[in-house]
Amino acid sequence: MIIHETLRALGLSDRQTDIYLTLLKQGPGSIREIAAGAGINRGTTYEELKTLKAKSLVSYFPKGKRKFFCAEPPEQLVKIAEGKQAVLEQATNTLRHD
């Protein structure tokens, strides 16, 4: 799966990729719905959602007493890739000039 390899290159784990793709496919959902869709247990799903939120790939909103999570648009992945590319270019330039 090319998308899994690409997201791994951007720093996402397989579980994070599965959760993000599940959210893109099924839309906003509760932890239980996301866990079922991704085939991952709820505790792990919650921890991975926190990591995805820190990477600005997932956001959430309260709905009653529960949190509903949604995927940020795939354009956010492009921003992450561009940021990594800029860091690599700077590192390459530094190495060439030292």
N, C-alpha and C positions, 0 to 999 in steps of 0.2 A: 504494500500500500504506500503509494508515493506521499500522500498527505501525512501519514504517520511519521515517515522519515523526515519530511520537511519540518514538521512541528518539533520533532526531536532535535533537529539542528538549531531550532530557535530556543531550546532549553526546556521544552515541555516533556514530562514523563509520559509513558504510554497511558497511564490512568488519567492524567490531566487532559491528554488528547481525546480519550474516549468521552470524558465528561463534557469537554468543550463542544465536540461534534454532536453529542446527544442534545445539548442545549440548542445548538443551531438547528438541528433537525426537528425537535419537538417543541421548541419555544420555551418560554419561562415556565419554571416548575418548582415544586417543593423538593427538598432533599430526597424524600422517599421516591418521588417520581423520577428524579434524575438518576438516583442509584439503580432503580429498576431498569431504566432505559440503557444505562451504561454497563449493567451487570457487575456492579461493585457494591460492597456493603455500605450501609449508611454512614457509619463512623468515618471510614476512609473517604467517602465522597465528601463529607463535610470538611475534612482536613484539606483535601485537594481543592475544594471550592475556595477555601481561604487563601491558598497559594495562588490560584488563578485570579482572585480578586486583587491580590498584591501585585500581580503582573498586569493589571488593568484589562484582563480578558473577560472578566465576569463582574456583574454588578448584582445587587439585590434590592428588593423593596419589601416592606412589611405588608402582609395581607392577613388581617386578623392577628392571631397570636403567632403565626408562622412567617418565615422568610421565604420569599420566592426569588429564585436566581434566574438571571438571563445572561446570555452570551453577548459580549460586545461585538460589533460588526467585524468581519474578517479584515477590514482595513487596519484594525489595530495590530494585526499580525505583521502587516507591511511596515508599520512604524517600528515595531520591535526589530524586524530584519534590517531596516535602514539604520537603526541605532547600533546594532551589532556590526554592520558594515563600516560605519564611521569609525568605531573603535578599532577595528582591524586595520583600516587604512592608516589611522594615526600610528598604530603600533608598527606597521610596515615602514612608514616614513621614518620613524624614530630609529628603527633597526638599520635602515639604509644609511642614515647620517651619523651614526655613532661608530 
